[in-house]
Amino acid sequence: MRPFDKPALSVEQQLELLKQRGLYVANDDRAMRFLEVVTLFRLSPYMRPFQEPGSEHTFKPGSSLKAVVDIYRFDGSLRRITMDAIERVEVAVRATISNHMCPKYGPDWIADASVFASSYAHSDLLRPLRDQLSREKHKLAREIARIKMSNQTGGVQQQRIENRIRDNYFRFYGSTYDHPELPPAWAVLEELSLGTVSTLFNAIGKSADKKAIASRFKLPFDVLASWLHTLTFIRNCCAHHSRLWNRELSIRPSLPREWVIPNTPDGWPQSKQRLYIILTMLAYLTDLISPDSQWKLRMAKLMDQQKPDYRRFMGFPNDWKRQQQWRLV
């Protein structure tokens, strides 16, 4: 451990530092305009493959800022198309849980602790939902008071109040119903984050229910639970504009027994430890959930535009297109 002693650098100083380290910059003005909106700190992870191993950030001969920026922009495209698939999966999982659990246990099953495993912190699920109802109730009261103080006619005021009440379902429920305490489960599920949905699914008490839900995705329930956990991490990376390219997975998913994931050559990142396995999961799921989206085709086109080395850093094997989950026919 040592004190942090790195100085804050201006854009000009950041550019000069990169050049001193051996990075080729074709146009200083364009480079500085780029660094004004994308900091050197944010670019740093994309520079690592271009730097000499074990050096103090010295770049390999022939490395250019353009190559770094190209990967950075590719990563942005990768996040957007990955997020598109995760959104489809998230909506489908919520719907599948709702379609199975609500007819079987009733509209208020989420509020029933007996539906879940005894080890599940059920109160931690309910507390923020109650808080959200309370917040919406107070917000609505303030907005109604402001509307009634306006000089608009009674009919206009009433229409504005109706619009405010229907801004979201929690607000509508709290102003319309007095029992049960919480909105129906199909509405509650739409408010939960993917991480909470993942935890909730894993905490459902009866294995038969989890098996029935997972069967919609043709997966064992423990594999679906693992996938939801891993996809929560990837979704958060996308939502916070974090790097996907060249990322080693800290939360690795379980896989169906029948899946055969090819080994990558010695010295290459392993497929099961990198983004390749996540994209393969999403290719499989979007085929089931939204086959008309052509998500797999769009992802394949994006990958075809990249250099083989760029795919290698994500754990892509050479014959990835021949794998069952990536076949386009």
Residue, then its C-alpha position, 0 to 999 in steps of 0.5 A: m500500500r502507498p499513497f495515491d500520488k498521480p497528478a490530475l492532467s489536462v487534456e493536452q497533458q493526457l495526449e502528450l503522455l500517450k505519445q510519450r508512451g509510444l502511442y501513435v496519434a495521427n491528428d492531435d486536434r481530433a485526439m484532444r476533442f475525443l479526450e475532452v468527452v472520453t477521459l484517458f481513465r475510461l480508455s485505459p482498459y482498452m489500451r492494455p492489449f496494445q501495451e507491453p506486458g509488465s511495462e509501465h504502460t509502454f505501447k507496443p510498436g505500431s500501436s495507434l490511438k485510432a485502433v484503441v478508439d475503434i475497440y472503444r466504439f465497438d464496445g459501445s455497439l456491443r453493449r447496446i445489442t447485448m442490452d437489447a437481448i437482456e431486455r427481451v430475456e428480462v421481460a420474458v422471465r417476468a411474464t413466465i413467472s407471473n403466468h405460472m405463479c399467479p393462477k396457482y397462488g393468486p394475485d398476492w402471492i409475492a406478499d405470502a412468505s410461505v411461497f418462498a424458502s424459509s431462508y429467503a429474506h422476504s421482508d427485504l422484498l416487501r419493504p421497498l415496495r411499501d416505501q414505493l407505495s408511500r412515496e407515490k401517495h405523497k407525491l400524488a397528494r402534492e401534485i393534486a394540491r398544486i393542480k387545484m391551486s391553478n386557474q384552470t377550469g374544474g374539468v381541466q383540473q380533474q383531467r390533469i389529476e386523472n392523468r397524474i393518478r395514472d402516471n404509474y400503476f403503484r400510484f393508481y393502485g394506492s389511490t384506488y384500492d385499500h386492500p390488499e396492501l400491495p398491488p397484484a404480483w403481475a404489477v409488482l414484478e414489472e417494478l422489480s430489477l433483474g437482480t431482484v427477480s433473479t433472487l426471487f426466482n431462486a427463492i421460490g419454495k417448491s422445486a416443481d414451480k421453478k421447474a415449470i417456469a424454467s421449462r419455458f426456456k427448456l432449461p433446468f431450473d438451477v441453470l436458469a437461476s445461474w443465468l439470471h444471476t450472471l445476466t444481472f451482472i452483465r446488465n449492470c455493466c451495460a447500464h453503467h457503460s462499463r466495458l464488456w470487451n475483454r472482460e473476464l467473468s467474475i460470475r460464471p454461469s452453469l451450463p446445460r449438460e448437453w452443451v458442448i463449448p469448444n476449447t480455445p487454443d492454448g494461451w487464448p482466453q477460455s470461452k466459459q470465462r469470457l463474454y462469448i459464453i454470455l452471448t451464446m446464452l443470449a443467442y439461445l434465449t432470443d431464439l426461444i423468446s423472440p426469433d423474429s428479432q434476428w438478434k443472432l444475425r445482428m450479433a454475428k454481423l457485428m462480430d464479422q466486422q471485427k479483427p479475429d484478435y478482438r474476438r479472441f479477447m472475448g473468448f470466441p473460438n475459431d469455429w464459433k459460427r458452427q456451434q449449435q447455438w449460433r447456427l443461423v438456419 
